[in-house]
Amino acid sequence: MKKFKKVYIEITNICNLSCNFCPKTERKLKFMDEKSFEHIVKSVKLYTDHIYFHLMGEPLLHSNLGRFLEISHDNRLKVNITTNGTLINSVKDILISSSILRQVNISLSSFEANDKAEDLNGYIDNIVDFILEANEKSNIICSIRLWNMDSALLKGSNKANKDILNMLETKLKLDFKLSEKLQESHSVKLRNNVYLNMAEKFEWPDINKINTDDKVFCYGLRDQMGILVDGTVVPCCLDSESNIALGNIFETPIDKILASERAKNLYDGFSRRRAVEELCKRCAYVKRYS
């Protein structure tokens, strides 16, 4: 059995938007080259069957997206992509023609959370066009995300949610009211292989945050790990600044990185429901599992 359910690969940390829920990154901005990607894929395929083009950045910006999907196919790794959806029309054919692409997560929360002027109707039109064509021509799972609901501590950018839901109802020709379905469950199946998921806005972990809590459990290094665009291995997809740098996959074999003292201490700590890393003590998202 493979160790990880998923390995996140940051094929770029560059994004075309600047969303208010995103912590951004102070790391050097770059796109991963083909040789580096192929090295990573060959290194992780012994540990997982699924890779995610996700961490920081917008993966659909990458000019080598099609080639990366081909390399993933050659190494028998299923691909999942998380995107803000603004560029989906320009790469639609690449995505739909890929037999290895399993799922596309589209973060509609990005629309209202950034200050870039976009036409909401055109934005939703492009996304729905992709969903309908993918639904007809492939087995790609499309997961629409609105992770911008208000929580007890955070106010989300969600004034456009009502309009978005109405547009989805009309454009997907749904025979039910989304607002009513979402009262029953925050995850709704819209049609075959198409889902809408709503959740509260969450705060990214911040090493400079004062309040800490070490009584937590996390799936970092248990069912997931992340690899940043420069090859740095981190325990999860929320370590945007590589505060928990476990090693570099271009310099050290992945088995040695995972067997390092720091990696083992982190894993063993969560087994006792204790965070040993300072960043983990400052993670609000981990509270969902604690």
Backbone as CSV, one residue per row, in Angstrom:
resi,resn,N_x,N_y,N_z,CA_x,CA_y,CA_z,C_x,C_y,C_z
1,MET,0.842,-1.194,0.000,0.000,0.000,0.000,0.879,1.246,0.000
2,LYS,0.514,2.261,-0.799,1.267,3.503,-0.866,1.104,4.288,0.443
3,LYS,2.142,5.006,0.839,2.130,5.711,2.121,1.184,6.900,2.140
4,PHE,1.158,7.671,1.040,0.391,8.911,1.039,-0.810,8.831,0.098
5,LYS,-1.929,9.394,0.540,-3.091,9.505,-0.339,-2.841,10.550,-1.420
6,LYS,-1.999,11.523,-1.101,-1.741,12.589,-2.069,-0.414,13.273,-1.761
7,VAL,0.228,13.729,-2.826,1.436,14.534,-2.710,1.198,15.811,-3.500
8,TYR,1.314,16.946,-2.817,1.127,18.241,-3.465,2.428,18.662,-4.146
9,ILE,2.323,19.070,-5.401,3.484,19.564,-6.137,3.190,20.981,-6.618
10,GLU,4.009,21.915,-6.176,3.837,23.320,-6.528,4.574,23.570,-7.847
11,ILE,3.865,23.454,-8.965,4.536,23.620,-10.258,4.847,25.087,-10.542
12,THR,4.203,25.989,-9.816,4.567,27.407,-9.821,4.038,28.043,-8.550
13,ASN,4.735,29.059,-8.050,4.215,29.827,-6.914,3.790,31.223,-7.358
14,ILE,3.573,31.360,-8.656,3.113,32.616,-9.249,1.613,32.543,-9.490
15,CYS,0.903,33.603,-9.161,-0.546,33.617,-9.359,-0.956,34.872,-10.125
16,ASN,-2.068,34.771,-10.835,-2.578,35.922,-11.588,-3.569,36.749,-10.774
17,LEU,-3.857,36.311,-9.547,-4.752,37.060,-8.665,-4.049,37.359,-7.349
18,SER,-4.681,38.201,-6.546,-4.166,38.508,-5.213,-5.348,38.490,-4.243
19,CYS,-5.701,37.297,-3.778,-6.909,37.111,-2.961,-6.641,37.439,-1.498
20,ASN,-7.670,37.972,-0.827,-7.491,38.406,0.555,-7.383,37.250,1.541
21,PHE,-7.711,36.040,1.112,-7.575,34.897,2.020,-6.218,34.199,1.859
22,CYS,-5.465,34.596,0.862,-4.195,33.944,0.552,-3.049,34.652,1.268
23,PRO,-2.146,33.923,1.911,-1.047,34.561,2.641,0.061,35.089,1.750
24,LYS,-0.010,34.777,0.439,1.051,35.142,-0.504,2.345,34.418,-0.104
25,THR,3.417,34.709,-0.764,4.696,34.102,-0.410,5.824,35.086,-0.647
26,GLU,6.823,35.025,0.206,8.011,35.852,0.048,9.143,35.060,-0.603
27,ARG,8.850,33.803,-0.963,9.851,32.995,-1.651,10.064,33.499,-3.081
28,LYS,11.177,33.151,-3.671,11.469,33.539,-5.048,10.390,32.980,-5.967
29,LEU,9.845,33.822,-6.820,8.782,33.401,-7.721,9.379,32.702,-8.940
30,LYS,8.815,31.550,-9.280,9.365,30.810,-10.413,8.373,29.771,-10.922
31,PHE,8.653,29.259,-12.103,7.940,28.129,-12.673,8.870,26.916,-12.634
32,MET,8.335,25.778,-12.296,9.134,24.553,-12.286,9.426,24.122,-13.713
33,ASP,10.674,23.683,-13.957,11.022,23.221,-15.293,10.713,21.727,-15.441
34,GLU,10.724,21.263,-16.685,10.333,19.890,-16.985,11.240,18.862,-16.303
35,LYS,12.535,19.107,-16.311,13.475,18.165,-15.704,13.213,18.016,-14.208
36,SER,12.959,19.124,-13.545,12.683,19.092,-12.101,11.386,18.351,-11.818
37,PHE,10.355,18.631,-12.619,9.071,17.965,-12.421,9.211,16.453,-12.605
38,GLU,9.925,16.058,-13.636,10.090,14.628,-13.899,10.848,13.942,-12.760
39,HIS,11.839,14.612,-12.213,12.572,14.065,-11.075,11.645,13.858,-9.873
40,ILE,10.809,14.857,-9.608,9.883,14.768,-8.477,8.898,13.623,-8.672
41,VAL,8.318,13.537,-9.857,7.328,12.503,-10.147,7.929,11.105,-9.978
42,LYS,9.115,10.915,-10.502,9.764,9.601,-10.380,10.114,9.292,-8.932
43,SER,10.361,10.321,-8.141,10.695,10.130,-6.729,9.476,9.784,-5.885
44,VAL,8.322,10.379,-6.205,7.153,10.195,-5.333,6.234,9.059,-5.770
45,LYS,6.417,8.522,-6.961,5.463,7.518,-7.440,5.497,6.224,-6.629
46,LEU,6.566,6.015,-5.875,6.624,4.851,-4.993,5.817,5.076,-3.718
47,TYR,5.422,6.329,-3.492,4.767,6.689,-2.236,3.292,7.052,-2.387
48,THR,2.842,7.278,-3.614,1.456,7.713,-3.807,0.969,7.363,-5.202
49,ASP,-0.352,7.382,-5.366,-0.961,7.212,-6.686,-1.555,8.521,-7.191
50,HIS,-1.567,9.541,-6.326,-2.227,10.805,-6.654,-1.332,11.990,-6.354
51,ILE,-1.165,12.865,-7.340,-0.472,14.126,-7.115,-1.435,15.281,-7.353
52,TYR,-1.185,16.383,-6.646,-2.023,17.583,-6.743,-1.155,18.746,-7.205
53,PHE,-1.545,19.386,-8.290,-0.871,20.620,-8.695,-1.469,21.731,-7.841
54,HIS,-0.841,21.947,-6.689,-1.420,22.880,-5.730,-0.426,23.134,-4.611
55,LEU,-0.402,24.266,-4.110,0.203,24.782,-2.880,-0.015,26.273,-2.993
56,MET,1.002,27.028,-3.383,0.778,28.423,-3.749,0.750,28.500,-5.272
57,GLY,0.324,29.653,-5.797,0.354,29.848,-7.244,-0.854,29.295,-7.973
58,GLU,-0.958,29.650,-9.247,-2.047,29.206,-10.129,-1.460,28.247,-11.168
59,PRO,-1.739,26.950,-11.058,-1.124,25.968,-11.961,-1.471,26.142,-13.431
60,LEU,-2.628,26.729,-13.729,-3.011,26.886,-15.135,-2.187,27.964,-15.844
61,LEU,-1.387,28.703,-15.089,-0.475,29.686,-15.680,0.720,29.008,-16.354
62,HIS,1.000,27.772,-15.961,2.231,27.118,-16.413,2.144,26.733,-17.891
63,SER,3.102,27.192,-18.676,3.094,26.921,-20.117,3.360,25.454,-20.433
64,ASN,3.913,24.703,-19.474,4.223,23.292,-19.680,3.174,22.371,-19.057
65,LEU,1.995,22.902,-18.799,0.948,22.120,-18.134,0.656,20.815,-18.881
66,GLY,0.500,20.900,-20.188,0.204,19.703,-20.977,1.299,18.660,-20.879
67,ARG,2.553,19.117,-20.941,3.680,18.196,-20.841,3.749,17.558,-19.457
68,PHE,3.444,18.318,-18.414,3.453,17.772,-17.051,2.375,16.692,-16.897
69,LEU,1.243,16.884,-17.547,0.198,15.862,-17.515,0.666,14.598,-18.239
70,GLU,1.388,14.777,-19.331,1.922,13.620,-20.066,2.930,12.848,-19.210
71,ILE,3.819,13.562,-18.529,4.809,12.916,-17.669,4.118,12.169,-16.531
72,SER,3.065,12.766,-15.985,2.296,12.110,-14.924,1.666,10.832,-15.449
73,HIS,1.145,10.881,-16.657,0.556,9.702,-17.291,1.606,8.608,-17.488
74,ASP,2.774,8.990,-17.966,3.841,8.018,-18.189,4.259,7.323,-16.905
75,ASN,4.092,8.010,-15.784,4.462,7.453,-14.480,3.260,6.939,-13.688
76,ARG,2.116,6.856,-14.358,0.894,6.271,-13.792,0.455,6.960,-12.500
77,LEU,0.524,8.279,-12.512,0.071,9.065,-11.385,-1.157,9.873,-11.774
78,LYS,-2.237,9.696,-11.045,-3.436,10.479,-11.272,-3.194,11.915,-10.812
79,VAL,-3.716,12.875,-11.572,-3.482,14.288,-11.277,-4.770,14.967,-10.831
80,ASN,-4.638,15.801,-9.810,-5.724,16.657,-9.336,-5.210,18.091,-9.368
81,ILE,-6.033,19.007,-9.821,-5.609,20.404,-9.968,-6.549,21.310,-9.181
82,THR,-5.974,22.266,-8.462,-6.770,23.297,-7.800,-6.480,24.635,-8.468
83,THR,-7.531,25.319,-8.900,-7.384,26.532,-9.698,-8.412,27.577,-9.288
84,ASN,-8.107,28.845,-9.565,-9.115,29.893,-9.345,-10.097,29.974,-10.516
85,GLY,-9.809,29.268,-11.604,-10.755,29.148,-12.706,-10.727,30.265,-13.735
86,THR,-9.962,31.314,-13.493,-9.988,32.458,-14.420,-9.364,32.131,-15.775
87,LEU,-8.483,31.143,-15.807,-7.769,30.806,-17.051,-8.264,29.506,-17.674
88,ILE,-9.345,28.967,-17.159,-9.733,27.617,-17.540,-10.125,27.506,-19.013
89,ASN,-10.650,28.567,-19.572,-11.047,28.525,-20.975,-9.832,28.380,-21.898
90,SER,-8.696,28.959,-21.500,-7.503,28.927,-22.345,-6.808,27.571,-22.351
91,VAL,-7.084,26.731,-21.332,-6.429,25.414,-21.264,-7.453,24.277,-21.271
92,LYS,-8.674,24.614,-21.629,-9.756,23.631,-21.577,-9.442,22.364,-22.361
93,ASP,-8.934,22.517,-23.572,-8.656,21.355,-24.421,-7.555,20.480,-23.827
94,ILE,-6.537,21.106,-23.246,-5.442,20.362,-22.617,-5.975,19.512,-21.466
95,LEU,-6.820,20.106,-20.641,-7.354,19.401,-19.480,-8.273,18.252,-19.889
96,ILE,-9.195,18.528,-20.775,-10.201,17.520,-21.132,-9.599,16.357,-21.906
97,SER,-8.537,16.611,-22.653,-7.920,15.544,-23.441,-6.985,14.663,-22.625
98,SER,-6.716,15.046,-21.389,-5.789,14.279,-20.556,-6.505,13.103,-19.902
99,SER,-6.016,11.912,-20.158,-6.633,10.718,-19.575,-6.215,10.495,-18.129
100,ILE,-5.209,11.250,-17.666,-4.690,11.052,-16.317,-5.256,12.071,-15.327
101,LEU,-5.964,13.093,-15.827,-6.526,14.117,-14.955,-7.767,13.574,-14.256
102,ARG,-7.694,13.484,-12.944,-8.794,12.902,-12.162,-9.810,13.954,-11.721
103,GLN,-9.316,15.081,-11.198,-10.228,16.056,-10.597,-9.710,17.472,-10.768
104,VAL,-10.637,18.401,-10.982,-10.320,19.825,-11.023,-11.143,20.520,-9.942
105,ASN,-10.447,21.121,-8.978,-11.095,21.897,-7.926,-11.074,23.366,-8.326
106,ILE,-12.253,23.976,-8.408,-12.345,25.360,-8.873,-12.791,26.243,-7.709
107,SER,-11.907,27.125,-7.275,-12.172,27.970,-6.113,-12.892,29.246,-6.534
108,LEU,-14.218,29.193,-6.523,-15.002,30.377,-6.879,-14.855,31.492,-5.848
109,SER,-14.387,31.131,-4.651,-14.157,32.144,-3.609,-13.183,33.209,-4.084
110,SER,-12.347,32.860,-5.057,-11.329,33.781,-5.545,-11.932,35.010,-6.212
111,PHE,-13.124,34.869,-6.803,-13.697,35.963,-7.583,-13.876,37.221,-6.742
112,GLU,-14.554,37.068,-5.617,-14.874,38.235,-4.792,-13.735,38.621,-3.856
113,ALA,-12.795,37.692,-3.636,-11.736,37.920,-2.652,-10.547,38.688,-3.202
114,ASN,-10.595,39.076,-4.484,-9.480,39.855,-5.030,-10.017,41.160,-5.618
115,ASP,-9.111,42.106,-5.797,-9.538,43.434,-6.255,-9.413,43.605,-7.765
116,LYS,-9.204,42.509,-8.479,-9.100,42.583,-9.926,-10.501,42.605,-10.532
117,ALA,-10.770,43.580,-11.360,-12.100,43.721,-11.948,-12.357,42.608,-12.961
118,GLU,-13.339,41.778,-12.678,-13.707,40.680,-13.576,-15.225,40.706,-13.767
119,ASP,-15.665,40.193,-14.893,-17.096,40.077,-15.154,-17.578,38.745,-14.586
120,LEU,-18.421,38.797,-13.570,-18.876,37.580,-12.900,-19.578,36.641,-13.862
121,ASN,-20.425,37.164,-14.720,-21.172,36.316,-15.646,-20.219,35.595,-16.617
122,GLY,-19.233,36.334,-17.143,-18.273,35.710,-18.044,-17.411,34.672,-17.338
123,TYR,-17.047,34.976,-16.103,-16.251,34.050,-15.278,-16.992,32.736,-15.072
124,ILE,-18.249,32.835,-14.651,-19.052,31.628,-14.413,-19.349,30.913,-15.730
125,ASP,-19.577,31.674,-16.792,-19.815,31.069,-18.115,-18.663,30.160,-18.530
126,ASN,-17.434,30.652,-18.412,-16.264,29.869,-18.804,-16.127,28.607,-17.963
127,ILE,-16.396,28.730,-16.682,-16.289,27.578,-15.788,-17.360,26.547,-16.107
128,VAL,-18.591,27.009,-16.310,-19.677,26.073,-16.637,-19.430,25.421,-17.995
129,ASP,-18.940,26.181,-18.962,-18.619,25.604,-20.278,-17.605,24.467,-20.126
130,PHE,-16.584,24.689,-19.289,-15.599,23.646,-19.046,-16.246,22.431,-18.395
131,ILE,-17.055,22.677,-17.376,-17.690,21.580,-16.644,-18.562,20.736,-17.570
132,LEU,-19.364,21.389,-18.388,-20.271,20.663,-19.278,-19.496,19.848,-20.319
133,GLU,-18.443,20.437,-20.875,-17.656,19.712,-21.876,-16.872,18.565,-21.238
134,ALA,-16.313,18.828,-20.053,-15.586,17.774,-19.343,-16.529,16.635,-18.969
135,ASN,-17.745,17.001,-18.590,-18.765,16.023,-18.219,-19.158,15.138,-19.403
136,GLU,-19.174,15.746,-20.578,-19.578,15.033,-21.790,-18.449,14.178,-22.360
137,LYS,-17.216,14.657,-22.302,-16.111,14.024,-23.020,-15.115,13.269,-22.143
138,SER,-15.269,13.348,-20.819,-14.273,12.732,-19.949,-14.915,12.249,-18.654
139,ASN,-14.086,11.695,-17.792,-14.530,11.273,-16.459,-13.987,12.198,-15.375
140,ILE,-13.566,13.387,-15.761,-13.002,14.340,-14.805,-14.058,14.744,-13.776
141,ILE,-13.675,14.696,-12.517,-14.535,15.182,-11.441,-14.311,16.692,-11.310
142,CYS,-15.388,17.438,-11.277,-15.304,18.896,-11.111,-15.882,19.272,-9.751
143,SER,-15.056,19.861,-8.914,-15.486,20.268,-7.577,-15.451,21.788,-7.486
144,ILE,-16.623,22.391,-7.376,-16.737,23.843,-7.259,-16.694,24.209,-5.777
145,ARG,-15.799,25.116,-5.432,-15.622,25.467,-4.022,-16.000,26.908,-3.735
146,LEU,-16.809,27.072,-2.707,-17.086,28.390,-2.148,-16.704,28.327,-0.672
147,TRP,-15.442,28.485,-0.420,-14.934,28.412,0.954,-14.813,29.832,1.511
148,ASN,-15.946,30.504,1.583,-15.934,31.903,2.011,-17.062,32.243,2.975
149,MET,-17.630,31.234,3.612,-18.703,31.494,4.567,-18.132,32.117,5.841
150,ASP,-18.946,32.932,6.494,-18.510,33.545,7.746,-18.339,32.484,8.825
151,SER,-17.281,32.639,9.619,-17.098,31.775,10.787,-17.285,32.624,12.032
152,ALA,-17.109,32.029,13.188,-17.260,32.768,14.434,-16.203,33.863,14.551
153,LEU,-15.049,33.650,13.883,-13.940,34.589,14.021,-13.645,35.383,12.758
154,LEU,-14.038,34.846,11.600,-13.640,35.473,10.347,-14.839,35.817,9.475
155,LYS,-14.758,36.967,8.802,-15.794,37.380,7.852,-15.277,37.079,6.448
156,GLY,-16.055,36.304,5.708,-15.655,35.962,4.354,-16.157,36.972,3.334
157,SER,-15.510,36.990,2.170,-15.980,37.834,1.056,-17.020,37.028,0.292
158,ASN,-18.280,37.223,0.630,-19.318,36.327,0.116,-20.591,37.027,-0.347
159,LYS,-20.498,38.326,-0.645,-21.694,39.047,-1.084,-22.206,38.567,-2.431
160,ALA,-21.315,37.991,-3.250,-21.712,37.525,-4.588,-22.209,36.085,-4.586
161,ASN,-22.209,35.435,-3.429,-22.579,34.018,-3.378,-23.980,33.754,-3.922
162,LYS,-24.933,34.615,-3.568,-26.309,34.420,-4.022,-26.377,34.455,-5.543
163,ASP,-25.695,35.431,-6.154,-25.678,35.536,-7.615,-24.985,34.324,-8.240
164,ILE,-23.894,33.890,-7.618,-23.165,32.724,-8.133,-24.049,31.490,-8.108
165,LEU,-24.746,31.278,-7.011,-25.627,30.111,-6.901,-26.744,30.172,-7.936
166,ASN,-27.309,31.353,-8.129,-28.381,31.498,-9.127,-27.859,31.217,-10.538
167,MET,-26.662,31.709,-10.833,-26.065,31.459,-12.151,-25.809,29.971,-12.364
168,LEU,-25.300,29.297,-11.349,-25.038,27.860,-11.466,-26.336,27.091,-11.704
169,GLU,-27.386,27.478,-11.012,-28.691,26.831,-11.208,-29.159,26.975,-12.648
170,THR,-29.041,28.191,-13.165,-29.524,28.469,-14.525,-28.648,27.814,-15.584
171,LYS,-27.356,28.023,-15.489,-26.433,27.560,-16.532,-26.271,26.041,-16.543
172,LEU,-26.405,25.403,-15.389,-26.320,23.940,-15.321,-27.695,23.286,-15.418
173,LYS,-28.732,24.133,-15.532,-30.115,23.672,-15.673,-30.515,22.722,-14.550
174,LEU,-30.251,23.159,-13.325,-30.588,22.340,-12.166,-32.082,22.389,-11.909
175,ASP,-32.639,21.292,-11.456,-34.074,21.244,-11.165,-34.352,21.364,-9.669
176,PHE,-33.398,21.973,-8.949,-33.584,22.206,-7.511,-32.895,23.511,-7.139
177,LYS,-33.283,24.057,-5.989,-32.705,25.302,-5.505,-31.449,24.991,-4.684
178,LEU,-30.335,25.547,-5.103,-29.093,25.290,-4.392,-29.148,25.804,-2.953
179,SER,-29.778,26.949,-2.761,-29.845,27.516,-1.414,-30.554,26.573,-0.452
180,GLU,-31.569,25.865,-0.951,-32.298,24.910,-0.107,-31.459,23.660,0.163
181,LYS,-30.795,23.158,-0.865,-29.942,21.975,-0.692,-28.804,22.255,0.292
182,LEU,-28.268,23.468,0.225,-27.147,23.807,1.081,-27.552,23.995,2.537
183,GLN,-28.852,24.099,2.786,-29.334,24.114,4.167,-29.236,22.728,4.780
184,GLU,-29.302,21.707,3.918,-29.250,20.320,4.376,-27.812,19.826,4.492
185,SER,-26.977,20.251,3.558,-25.585,19.803,3.526,-24.731,20.833,2.802
186,HIS,-23.504,20.979,3.238,-22.605,21.929,2.590,-21.911,21.319,1.376
187,SER,-22.226,20.084,1.066,-21.696,19.441,-0.135,-22.869,18.903,-0.944
188,VAL,-23.007,19.379,-2.180,-24.162,19.037,-3.002,-23.691,18.497,-4.352
189,LYS,-24.258,17.377,-4.756,-23.984,16.836,-6.092,-24.890,17.533,-7.093
190,LEU,-24.288,18.165,-8.096,-25.057,18.922,-9.074,-25.455,18.068,-10.275
191,ARG,-24.580,17.157,-10.657,-24.834,16.197,-11.716,-23.707,15.173,-11.637
192,ASN,-23.646,14.237,-12.561,-22.599,13.234,-12.518,-21.214,13.892,-12.543
193,ASN,-20.394,13.552,-11.547,-19.020,14.051,-11.454,-18.903,15.558,-11.250
194,VAL,-19.964,16.196,-10.802,-19.923,17.647,-10.551,-20.484,17.923,-9.157
195,TYR,-19.699,18.618,-8.343,-20.079,18.850,-6.953,-19.846,20.311,-6.568
196,LEU,-20.651,20.795,-5.632,-20.466,22.112,-5.040,-20.206,21.923,-3.560
197,ASN,-19.144,22.544,-3.077,-18.799,22.426,-1.665,-18.652,23.815,-1.055
198,MET,-19.342,24.047,0.050,-19.232,25.326,0.755,-18.618,25.072,2.123
199,ALA,-17.795,26.012,2.565,-17.141,25.883,3.865,-16.821,27.276,4.391
200,GLU,-16.502,27.331,5.679,-16.132,28.603,6.286,-14.737,29.030,5.830
201,LYS,-14.549,30.315,5.772,-13.213,30.849,5.531,-12.315,30.421,6.696
202,PHE,-11.083,30.048,6.381,-10.159,29.689,7.440,-8.905,30.549,7.347
203,GLU,-8.215,30.647,8.459,-7.003,31.453,8.521,-5.785,30.560,8.322
204,TRP,-4.920,30.935,7.383,-3.708,30.156,7.138,-2.797,30.236,8.355
205,PRO,-2.034,29.177,8.609,-1.099,29.226,9.739,-0.050,30.317,9.536
206,ASP,0.281,30.994,10.610,1.224,32.120,10.545,2.237,31.954,11.668
207,ILE,3.494,31.804,11.311,4.545,31.585,12.305,4.668,32.753,13.266
208,ASN,4.165,33.941,12.848,4.253,35.127,13.699,3.031,35.316,14.595
209,LYS,2.090,34.418,14.484,0.883,34.504,15.306,1.229,34.245,16.775
210,ILE,0.630,34.990,17.686,0.953,34.873,19.107,0.265,33.667,19.736
211,ASN,-1.037,33.523,19.515,-1.781,32.434,20.145,-1.350,31.083,19.588
212,THR,-1.058,30.154,20.474,-0.628,28.824,20.059,-1.382,27.749,20.820
213,ASP,-1.429,26.557,20.259,-2.064,25.415,20.903,-1.401,24.156,20.371
214,ASP,-0.800,23.378,21.249,-0.102,22.187,20.776,-0.962,20.929,20.833
215,LYS,-2.206,21.070,21.286,-3.097,19.897,21.369,-3.873,19.761,20.061
216,VAL,-3.228,19.213,19.059,-3.838,19.093,17.732,-3.459,17.770,17.078
217,PHE,-4.247,17.416,16.073,-3.925,16.275,15.228,-3.956,16.733,13.776
218,CYS,-3.049,16.212,12.962,-2.992,16.592,11.557,-2.579,15.391,10.708
219,TYR,-2.993,15.430,9.447,-2.638,14.361,8.513,-1.330,14.639,7.774
220,GLY,-0.643,15.726,8.137,0.641,16.012,7.523,1.631,14.883,7.751
221,LEU,2.254,14.404,6.702,3.174,13.264,6.677,2.493,11.944,7.023
222,ARG,1.169,11.995,7.222,0.419,10.769,7.498,-0.288,10.295,6.233
223,ASP,-0.983,11.215,5.559,-1.568,10.862,4.264,-1.225,11.894,3.190
224,GLN,-0.376,12.858,3.527,-0.001,13.876,2.548,1.361,14.483,2.861
225,MET,1.968,15.044,1.823,3.133,15.902,1.976,3.141,16.858,0.791
226,GLY,3.983,17.889,0.854,4.053,18.851,-0.228,5.482,19.056,-0.694
227,ILE,5.622,19.412,-1.964,6.934,19.719,-2.524,6.838,21.075,-3.217
228,LEU,7.586,22.040,-2.714,7.535,23.396,-3.243,8.296,23.494,-4.562
229,VAL,8.119,24.610,-5.241,8.649,24.767,-6.586,10.177,24.652,-6.640
230,ASP,10.859,24.926,-5.520,12.314,24.803,-5.491,12.783,23.434,-5.012
231,GLY,11.821,22.519,-4.770,12.164,21.165,-4.350,12.104,20.931,-2.861
232,THR,11.822,21.972,-2.074,11.726,21.811,-0.625,10.517,20.950,-0.261
233,VAL,10.752,19.946,0.588,9.679,19.065,1.037,9.106,19.605,2.340
234,VAL,7.777,19.756,2.383,7.070,20.234,3.570,5.979,19.228,3.920
235,PRO,5.471,19.239,5.161,4.525,18.207,5.567,3.106,18.354,5.040
236,CYS,2.731,19.558,4.579,1.351,19.734,4.123,1.252,20.899,3.153
237,CYS,0.045,21.127,2.639,-0.163,22.155,1.618,-0.308,23.556,2.196
238,LEU,-0.250,23.710,3.518,-0.434,25.021,4.130,0.870,25.662,4.586
239,ASP,1.991,24.981,4.359,3.272,25.550,4.740,3.792,26.395,3.579
240,SER,3.193,27.562,3.412,3.445,28.397,2.241,4.840,29.012,2.226
241,GLU,5.491,29.126,3.379,6.815,29.751,3.453,7.900,28.744,3.811
242,SER,7.621,27.475,3.695,8.558,26.388,4.029,9.154,26.557,5.421
243,ASN,8.287,26.877,6.392,8.739,26.971,7.774,9.174,25.615,8.322
244,ILE,8.572,24.547,7.764,8.938,23.198,8.196,9.635,22.511,7.028
245,ALA,10.797,23.014,6.675,11.561,22.455,5.554,12.224,21.157,6.011
246,LEU,11.801,20.046,5.433,12.306,18.737,5.847,13.518,18.303,5.038
247,GLY,13.775,18.987,3.938,14.882,18.636,3.056,14.532,19.050,1.641
248,ASN,15.456,18.865,0.730,15.213,19.218,-0.662,15.324,17.974,-1.524
249,ILE,14.276,17.703,-2.295,14.199,16.470,-3.068,15.233,16.413,-4.191
250,PHE,15.789,17.565,-4.565,16.837,17.588,-5.592,18.221,17.302,-5.005
251,GLU,18.304,17.325,-3.684,19.589,17.109,-3.007,19.614,15.829,-2.174
252,THR,18.446,15.410,-1.685,18.370,14.259,-0.776,17.246,13.332,-1.212
253,PRO,17.478,12.019,-1.267,16.406,11.072,-1.626,15.219,11.204,-0.685
254,ILE,14.035,11.016,-1.218,12.821,11.232,-0.440,12.730,10.301,0.767
255,ASP,13.262,9.073,0.653,13.199,8.154,1.795,14.022,8.677,2.969
256,LYS,15.160,9.314,2.682,15.979,9.871,3.752,15.322,11.108,4.360
257,ILE,14.644,11.888,3.535,13.936,13.065,4.054,12.834,12.636,5.013
258,LEU,12.073,11.622,4.632,10.965,11.157,5.465,11.443,10.441,6.720
259,ALA,12.685,9.938,6.674,13.242,9.233,7.833,14.039,10.168,8.740
260,SER,14.076,11.460,8.398,14.844,12.421,9.194,14.229,12.592,10.576
261,GLU,15.035,13.052,11.502,14.575,13.229,12.879,13.417,14.223,12.950
262,ARG,13.511,15.303,12.182,12.447,16.309,12.226,11.129,15.740,11.705
263,ALA,11.182,14.969,10.616,9.972,14.363,10.060,9.369,13.355,11.034
264,LYS,10.209,12.541,11.644,9.710,11.523,12.588,9.121,12.174,13.829
265,ASN,9.746,13.229,14.312,9.216,13.920,15.494,7.852,14.526,15.213
266,LEU,7.689,15.112,14.012,6.401,15.695,13.644,5.322,14.616,13.589
267,TYR,5.643,13.512,12.917,4.681,12.405,12.777,4.321,11.814,14.147
268,ASP,5.328,11.532,14.945,5.082,10.935,16.264,4.313,11.888,17.168
269,GLY,4.581,13.192,17.015,3.863,14.167,17.813,2.368,14.139,17.522
270,PHE,2.016,14.109,16.234,0.598,14.062,15.890,-0.044,12.739,16.308
271,SER,0.738,11.672,16.374,0.217,10.394,16.871,-0.220,10.532,18.326
272,ARG,0.429,11.429,19.056,0.054,11.711,20.447,-0.887,12.915,20.537
273,ARG,-1.352,13.385,19.356,-2.191,14.590,19.267,-1.486,15.802,19.868
274,ARG,-0.214,15.923,19.497,0.592,17.057,19.929,1.331,17.642,18.734
275,ALA,1.332,18.971,18.639,2.101,19.648,17.599,3.484,19.964,18.156
276,VAL,4.515,19.517,17.464,5.870,19.795,17.916,6.481,20.961,17.141
277,GLU,5.894,21.299,16.001,6.391,22.411,15.192,5.614,23.690,15.524
278,GLU,6.316,24.795,15.572,5.687,26.064,15.935,4.594,26.468,14.949
279,LEU,4.805,26.215,13.656,3.783,26.575,12.668,2.503,25.786,12.907
280,CYS,2.624,24.515,13.243,1.450,23.660,13.477,0.654,24.135,14.690
281,LYS,1.336,24.693,15.663,0.664,25.217,16.850,-0.161,26.458,16.519
282,ARG,0.120,27.047,15.359,-0.554,28.283,14.947,-1.477,28.049,13.750
283,CYS,-1.891,26.816,13.545,-2.723,26.465,12.391,-4.195,26.344,12.796
284,ALA,-5.045,27.180,12.196,-6.474,27.125,12.491,-7.145,25.990,11.721
285,TYR,-6.634,25.684,10.538,-7.260,24.646,9.711,-7.200,23.290,10.388
286,VAL,-6.129,23.035,11.110,-5.939,21.738,11.752,-7.012,21.476,12.818
287,LYS,-7.649,22.529,13.299,-8.694,22.372,14.306,-9.870,21.546,13.791
288,ARG,-10.001,21.460,12.467,-11.092,20.659,11.902,-10.926,19.176,12.210
289,TYR,-9.711,18.757,12.532,-9.437,17.351,12.765,-9.096,17.063,14.226
290,SER,-9.040,18.091,15.051,-8.581,17.903,16.418,-9.741,17.707,17.387
